[in-house]
Amino acid sequence: MLLALLLALLPLALLSSAAGAQDNASLRPLVDALGKGSFSDTEKQIAALAATGDAAVVPALEALTNGDLYVRKSDKRVVIGKRAGGSLALTDPLTGEALESAPSSALDKIRVNNRLRRTIRAALGGLTLRAADTTTRRQAAEAIFKAQDAEGIEALDAAIAAETDPRVAKLMREARAAAVLASDLPTDEKIAAIDTLAERGDRDALSMITAVQNSDASELHEAAGAALARIQKLQAAWDTARNVWFGLSLGSVLLLAAIGLAITFGVMGVINMAHGEMVMLGAYTTFMVQNLFRTHAPDLFDYSLLVALPAAFLVAGLVGIGIERGIIRFLHNRPLETLLATWGVSLILQQAVRSIFGPTNQEVGNPAFMSGAFEIGQLTITYNRLWILVFALTVFAALLIAMKFTRFGLNVRAVTQNRRMAASMGIRTPLVDALTFGLGSGIAGIAGVALSQIDNVSPNLGQSYIIDSFMVVVFGGVGNLWGTLVAAMSLGVANKFLEPFAGAVLAKILVLVFIILFIQKRPRGLFALKGRAVEA
């Protein structure tokens, strides 16, 4: 039975092979003609290849746009050539079969210019509009949209009629509208195309319709003007959403950097200028952990952050406890001296890191789940920023629970509100100070893990956030976690709305001036802590 089945299939296989050879035979002259004549002749041959509708010509066109298509001098055959040592490794552009290598002197490179590259992109788009893969069809429609190729209208009409995916069909209609604006079709079709692009509403559509508005076609000016007004209104709404998202993203970073400082500042009244260096230590701990994973367990690299988080917390927390026990406990109620001492510690830590790791930026990679982005309308959201926002809120919630529902949190709140009364009630305030400073430093360390995913890991990493952290703590209310959350998010959003008008530096100055004026009105910040020591 198997033998009979094989004998039955053999003629079909031979027939299929013969058909493929016949197809290649008909395409071969068209491909070989790419190496003849001027740029205009090459453009005509590209159109002829696109007209075949055969995907077998795609490798030849891709090689042409990449500068890898050559003519062999011996037989005038067009081949794909890739540099391999002192010669070129040759491949058949239709079959993919490896050919004998040849020196560069035996080949003539087929030259292309920018106009030909646009023509090739449009041709490739037309060839892939009917592909089985949805992603391929989407990319083809986007390529034709950007090229505004009027010659692709006919192919788009056929593809739109056959398309089953609504999202891809919408992209194809938009690509057709862009092509219609570049064609000589009647005015009513161009007005319909303008309406289609106005519904798309992005910056590409805006530039296309603006070009129509600036053209001499006065009959289209009214339609183009109305479409531009619609798009500009839509763009304003998306710009607002974009600023809010970027502001929340910045706010999550500020929250991570400031939340540890809010605890130590509230409990001990210490102006810790070395807080930024705790963030830096967390980032460098991440770098070291990732290096260990790269060398010893590269397949588990995506899990490196799960190890880096507790490691960074321990490293920064232990350094913080060491600073508190070695320096700060001798400087209680001497804020200016504490400020000077912690500033000196920050310089020592920065120089120590420079001596160990060097002054240049270190490479910290993103795991797979934090790479890439997705779109909501015209808003692009990167996964690393989204995960950092989620992480910041998770840390905030965990710290809030610890402060409200644990004995340690009760002791911290008691010392914050009235240190003398807490000591008289039997609370070991020196131990609370050490553990609180270690907790605040540890949280700064895990903030460094998050920041290493979006910022350069360098000895100066912490200095970029220390001033903003103090502004968040003062604005929100010293020692108040909810105030820290509201202040971080508010300042992040305010910065992003001010930057387009004032620039990044002036925006920070304006925010600082606002906080100074605000503190004049409310010296205790947004959410002031209540307690006998405070009220006194």
C-alpha positions in Angstrom: 0.0 0.0 0.0 2.8 2.4 0.8 4.5 1.6 -2.5 1.3 2.2 -4.4 0.9 5.5 -2.5 4.4 6.6 -3.4 3.9 5.7 -7.0 0.7 7.7 -7.1 2.4 10.7 -5.6 5.5 10.6 -7.7 3.8 12.1 -10.9 2.4 14.9 -8.8 5.8 15.7 -7.3 7.4 15.7 -10.7 4.6 17.9 -12.1 5.0 20.3 -9.2 8.8 20.4 -9.7 8.3 21.0 -13.4 5.8 23.8 -12.7 8.2 25.5 -10.3 11.1 25.2 -12.8 8.8 26.7 -15.5 7.8 29.6 -13.2 11.5 30.3 -12.5 12.2 30.1 -16.2 9.6 32.8 -16.9 10.9 35.0 -14.1 14.6 34.6 -14.9 14.7 37.1 -17.8 12.9 39.7 -15.7 15.4 39.3 -12.8 18.4 39.3 -15.1 17.1 42.5 -16.8 17.6 44.4 -13.5 21.3 44.6 -14.4 20.7 46.3 -17.7 20.2 50.0 -18.6 19.8 53.1 -16.5 17.9 53.8 -13.3 14.8 54.4 -15.3 15.2 51.0 -17.0 15.7 49.4 -13.6 12.5 51.1 -12.3 10.5 49.6 -15.2 11.9 46.1 -14.5 10.9 46.4 -10.9 7.4 47.3 -12.0 7.4 44.3 -14.3 8.5 42.0 -11.4 5.8 43.4 -9.2 3.2 42.9 -11.9 3.9 39.1 -11.8 2.5 38.9 -8.3 4.9 36.1 -7.6 6.6 36.0 -4.1 9.6 34.3 -5.6 11.0 37.7 -6.7 10.9 39.1 -3.2 14.5 38.0 -2.3 15.9 39.7 -5.5 14.1 43.0 -4.7 15.2 42.9 -1.0 18.8 42.2 -2.1 18.6 45.1 -4.6 17.5 47.6 -1.9 20.2 46.3 0.5 22.9 46.7 -2.2 23.6 43.0 -2.4 22.5 42.3 -6.0 25.2 41.9 -8.7 25.6 41.0 -12.4 28.1 38.2 -13.1 30.3 39.4 -16.0 30.9 36.0 -17.5 27.2 35.2 -18.3 25.3 38.4 -17.4 23.4 36.5 -14.8 22.0 38.4 -11.8 23.0 37.0 -8.4 22.9 37.8 -4.7 26.4 38.4 -3.3 27.4 38.5 0.4 30.9 39.5 1.5 32.9 36.4 2.7 36.5 37.2 3.2 38.2 38.4 0.1 35.4 37.2 -2.3 31.6 37.2 -2.5 29.4 34.2 -1.6 26.8 34.0 -4.4 23.2 32.8 -4.2 20.6 32.4 -6.9 17.9 35.1 -6.2 15.0 32.9 -7.4 15.9 29.4 -5.9 18.1 30.4 -3.0 20.7 27.8 -4.3 24.3 28.5 -3.3 26.5 29.2 -6.3 30.3 29.3 -6.7 32.0 32.2 -4.9 33.6 34.8 -7.1 36.0 37.8 -6.5 34.5 41.3 -6.6 36.3 42.0 -9.9 34.1 39.3 -11.6 30.9 41.1 -10.7 29.2 44.4 -11.3 27.1 45.8 -8.5 23.6 47.0 -9.5 23.3 50.5 -8.2 20.2 52.0 -6.6 19.1 55.5 -5.6 16.5 56.8 -3.2 13.8 56.9 -5.9 14.4 53.2 -6.7 14.4 52.3 -3.0 10.9 53.9 -2.7 9.8 52.0 -5.8 11.1 48.7 -4.4 9.4 49.3 -1.1 6.1 49.8 -2.9 6.7 46.7 -5.1 7.4 44.6 -2.0 4.3 45.9 -0.4 2.2 44.9 -3.4 3.7 41.4 -3.5 3.0 40.8 0.2 -0.5 42.3 0.4 -2.0 38.8 -0.3 0.3 36.9 2.0 -1.1 34.2 4.3 0.5 35.8 7.4 -1.5 38.7 8.9 1.7 40.5 10.1 3.1 40.4 6.6 0.0 41.9 5.1 0.0 44.6 7.8 3.6 45.5 7.1 2.9 45.6 3.3 0.0 48.0 3.8 2.1 50.3 6.0 4.9 50.2 3.4 2.5 51.4 0.7 1.1 54.0 3.0 4.5 55.5 3.6 5.5 55.3 0.0 2.3 56.9 -1.3 2.6 54.8 -4.4 -0.2 55.6 -6.8 0.6 52.4 -8.9 -0.3 50.3 -5.9 -4.0 51.4 -5.9 -5.1 48.5 -8.1 -3.3 45.9 -6.0 -4.8 47.5 -2.8 -8.4 47.3 -4.2 -8.0 43.6 -4.9 -6.4 43.0 -1.4 -9.1 45.0 0.4 -11.8 43.0 -1.3 -10.2 39.8 -0.1 -9.1 40.9 3.3 -10.8 39.2 6.3 -9.0 40.9 9.2 -10.8 44.3 10.0 -7.7 45.9 11.3 -5.6 45.0 8.3 -8.4 46.1 6.0 -8.5 49.5 7.7 -4.7 49.8 7.2 -5.1 49.0 3.5 -7.9 51.6 3.1 -5.6 54.2 4.7 -2.7 53.1 2.4 -5.1 53.4 -0.6 -6.1 56.9 0.6 -2.5 58.0 0.8 -1.9 56.6 -2.7 -5.0 58.4 -4.1 -3.6 61.8 -2.9 -0.5 61.2 -4.9 -2.4 60.1 -8.0 -4.3 62.0 -10.7 -7.7 60.5 -9.8 -10.8 62.8 -9.7 -11.3 65.3 -7.0 -14.2 63.5 -5.3 -12.0 60.4 -4.7 -9.3 62.7 -3.2 -11.8 64.3 -0.9 -12.9 60.8 0.2 -9.2 59.9 0.8 -8.7 63.1 2.9 -11.7 62.0 5.1 -10.1 58.5 5.5 -6.8 60.0 6.5 -8.5 62.4 8.9 -10.1 59.4 10.7 -6.5 57.9 11.1 -5.5 61.2 12.8 -1.8 60.6 13.3 1.2 62.8 12.4 1.7 60.9 9.1 -1.8 61.7 8.0 -1.3 65.3 9.2 1.7 65.8 7.0 0.0 64.3 3.9 -3.0 66.5 4.3 -0.9 69.5 5.0 0.9 68.9 1.7 -2.5 68.9 0.0 -3.4 72.1 1.8 -0.3 73.8 0.5 -0.7 72.6 -3.1 -2.3 74.5 -5.9 -5.5 72.3 -6.0 -7.8 75.0 -4.6 -10.9 72.6 -4.8 -9.3 70.5 -2.1 -8.4 73.3 0.3 -11.7 73.4 2.1 -11.7 69.6 2.7 -8.1 69.6 3.7 -8.6 72.5 6.1 -11.5 70.8 7.8 -9.5 67.5 8.1 -6.5 69.4 9.5 -8.7 70.9 12.2 -10.1 67.5 13.2 -6.6 65.9 13.3 -5.1 68.8 15.3 -7.9 68.5 17.9 -7.3 64.7 18.1 -3.6 65.2 18.3 -4.1 67.6 21.2 -6.0 65.0 23.1 -3.4 62.3 22.5 -0.6 64.7 23.5 -2.4 65.3 26.8 -2.7 61.5 27.3 1.0 61.1 26.3 2.1 63.8 28.8 0.0 62.2 31.6 1.5 58.8 30.9 5.1 60.1 30.8 4.4 62.1 33.9 3.1 59.0 35.8 6.2 57.1 34.5 8.5 59.9 35.9 6.4 60.0 39.0 6.9 56.3 39.6 10.7 56.8 39.4 10.5 59.7 41.8 8.4 57.7 44.2 10.9 54.8 44.2 13.8 57.3 44.8 12.0 59.3 47.5 10.0 56.9 49.5 13.0 55.6 51.5 14.1 59.2 52.1 10.6 60.1 53.4 10.9 57.4 56.1 14.4 58.4 57.3 13.7 62.1 57.1 10.5 61.7 58.9 11.7 59.5 61.7 15.2 60.9 62.3 15.1 64.4 60.8 18.3 63.6 58.9 19.0 65.3 55.7 20.8 62.3 54.1 22.8 63.6 51.1 24.1 60.0 50.5 20.6 58.7 49.7 21.3 59.0 46.0 24.3 56.8 46.4 22.1 54.0 47.9 20.2 54.1 44.6 23.5 53.9 42.8 24.6 50.8 44.9 21.4 49.1 44.0 22.0 49.7 40.3 25.6 48.4 40.5 24.3 45.3 42.5 22.0 44.6 39.5 25.0 44.9 37.1 27.0 42.4 39.2 24.1 40.0 39.5 23.4 40.1 35.7 27.1 39.5 35.0 27.0 36.4 37.2 23.9 35.2 35.2 25.6 36.0 31.9 28.7 33.9 32.7 27.1 31.0 34.7 23.5 30.7 33.7 22.7 32.6 30.5 19.5 30.7 29.9 18.1 32.1 33.2 19.0 35.7 32.5 15.3 36.7 32.5 15.2 35.8 36.2 18.2 37.9 37.1 16.1 40.8 38.5 14.4 38.4 40.9 17.8 37.8 42.4 19.0 41.4 42.1 16.0 42.9 44.1 16.8 41.2 47.4 20.5 41.5 46.8 20.3 45.3 46.2 18.0 45.7 49.3 20.5 43.9 51.5 23.6 45.7 50.1 22.1 49.2 50.3 20.4 48.4 53.7 23.6 47.1 55.3 25.5 50.2 54.0 22.8 52.4 55.4 22.9 50.7 58.8 26.7 51.1 58.8 26.4 54.9 58.0 23.8 55.3 60.8 25.8 53.4 63.4 29.1 54.9 62.4 28.3 58.5 61.8 24.7 59.7 62.1 23.9 58.5 65.6 26.6 60.9 66.9 25.0 63.9 65.2 21.4 63.8 66.5 19.8 67.3 66.5 22.7 68.7 64.5 21.1 68.8 61.0 23.7 71.0 59.3 26.6 68.7 60.5 24.6 65.7 59.4 24.1 67.2 55.9 27.8 67.8 55.6 28.8 64.4 56.9 26.4 62.5 54.6 27.6 64.6 51.6 31.1 63.5 52.4 29.9 59.9 52.6 28.3 60.3 49.1 31.6 61.5 47.7 33.4 58.6 49.2 30.9 56.1 47.8 31.0 57.7 44.3 34.8 57.5 44.3 34.8 53.9 45.6 32.5 52.9 42.7 34.7 54.7 40.2 37.8 52.9 41.5 36.1 49.5 41.4 34.0 49.7 38.2 35.5 52.7 36.4 33.9 56.0 35.5 32.1 54.8 32.3 28.5 53.6 32.1 27.9 49.9 32.7 25.7 47.7 30.6 22.5 46.4 32.3 20.2 44.4 30.1 16.4 44.2 30.1 14.8 40.8 30.6 12.4 39.6 27.9 9.3 40.6 29.8 10.5 44.2 30.1 11.5 44.6 26.4 9.3 46.0 23.7 6.2 48.1 23.7 2.5 48.1 22.8 0.2 50.8 21.5 -3.1 52.2 22.7 -4.3 54.4 19.8 -1.5 56.8 19.2 0.0 56.3 22.7 3.1 54.0 22.8 3.7 52.3 26.2 7.0 50.6 26.8 7.0 47.5 29.0 9.9 48.6 31.1 8.2 51.8 32.1 4.9 50.0 32.8 6.6 47.4 35.0 8.4 50.1 36.9 5.1 51.9 37.6 3.6 48.6 38.8 6.7 47.9 40.9 6.7 51.3 42.5 3.0 51.0 43.5 3.7 47.5 44.8 6.6 48.7 47.0 4.5 51.6 48.2 1.6 49.2 49.2 4.0 46.8 50.9 5.6 49.6 52.9 2.2 51.0 53.8 1.1 47.6 55.1 4.4 47.3 57.1 3.9 50.7 58.7 0.3 50.1 59.6 0.1 46.5 60.6 3.5 45.5 62.1 5.1 46.1 65.5 8.1 47.7 63.7 5.8 50.1 61.8 4.1 51.0 65.1 7.4 51.8 66.7 8.5 53.9 63.7 5.3 55.9 63.8 5.7 56.5 67.5 9.3 57.7 67.2 8.2 59.9 64.2 5.4 61.6 66.2 7.2 62.0 69.6 10.7 60.6 70.1 10.9 61.3 73.9 7.5 59.8 74.7 8.3 56.7 72.6 11.6 56.2 74.5 9.8 56.6 77.8 7.3 53.9 76.8 10.2 51.4 76.4 10.8 51.7 72.6 14.5 51.4 71.8 14.8 54.5 69.7 18.5 53.9 68.7 17.5 50.5 67.3 14.5 52.0 65.5 16.8 54.6 64.0 19.3 52.0 62.7 16.6 49.7 61.3 14.7 52.7 59.8 17.8 54.1 58.1 18.6 50.6 56.8 15.0 50.2 55.5 15.1 53.5 53.8 18.5 52.8 52.2 17.3 49.3 51.2 14.3 50.7 49.4 16.6 53.1 47.7 18.7 50.1 46.6 15.7 48.4 45.0 14.9 51.7 43.4 18.3 51.4 41.8 17.3 48.0 40.4 14.3 49.7 38.6 16.3 52.7 37.5 19.0 50.5 35.9 16.4 49.4 33.4 15.7 52.9 32.1 18.8 54.9 32.9 22.6 54.8 32.6 24.3 52.9 35.4 27.2 55.2 36.4 28.7 56.6 39.6 26.6 59.8 39.1 23.3 57.9 38.9 22.0 58.9 42.3 22.9 62.6 41.9 20.2 62.9 39.2 17.5 62.1 41.7 18.5 63.4 45.1 17.2 67.0 44.6 13.9 65.7 43.1 13.6 63.3 46.0 13.9 66.0 48.6 11.4 68.1 46.7 8.9 65.2 46.7 9.4 64.6 50.5 9.0 68.3 51.4 6.0 68.9 49.1 4.2 65.7 50.2 4.8 66.2 53.9 7.7 64.9 55.9 7.3 61.2 56.9 3.9 60.8 55.2 3.8 58.0 52.7 0.5 59.1 51.0 1.9 62.6 50.7 5.0 61.1 49.0 2.9 59.2 46.5 0.7 62.2 45.6 3.7 64.6 45.4 5.8 62.2 43.2 2.9 61.7 40.7 2.0 65.4 40.8 5.5 66.7 40.2 6.1 64.1 37.5 3.0 65.1 35.5 3.7 68.8 36.1 7.3 68.4 34.7 6.1 66.7 31.6 3.4 69.4 30.9 6.0 72.2 31.4 8.9 70.7 29.4 7.4 71.3 25.9 7.0 75.0 26.7 9.9 75.8 29.0 12.5 73.0 28.3 13.7 70.4 30.8 15.9 72.7 32.9 13.6 75.6 33.2 10.7 73.2 33.9 12.5 71.9 37.0 13.3 75.5 38.1 9.6 76.4 37.8 8.6 73.4 39.8 11.1 74.3 42.5 9.8 77.9 42.6 6.3 76.6 43.0 7.3 74.3 45.9 9.1 77.2 47.6 5.9 79.3 47.3 3.8 76.4 48.4 5.9 75.7 51.5 5.5 79.4 52.5 1.8 78.8 52.6 1.9 75.2 54.0 5.2 74.6 55.8 4.3 71.0 56.7 3.5 70.0 53.1 0.4 68.5 51.6 -0.2 66.0 54.3 1.2 67.0 57.6 1.8 64.5 60.4 -0.1 65.0 63.6 1.5 64.5 67.0 2.5 66.3 70.2 6.0 67.0 69.0 4.8 68.4 65.8 2.1 70.5 67.3 4.5 71.9 69.8 
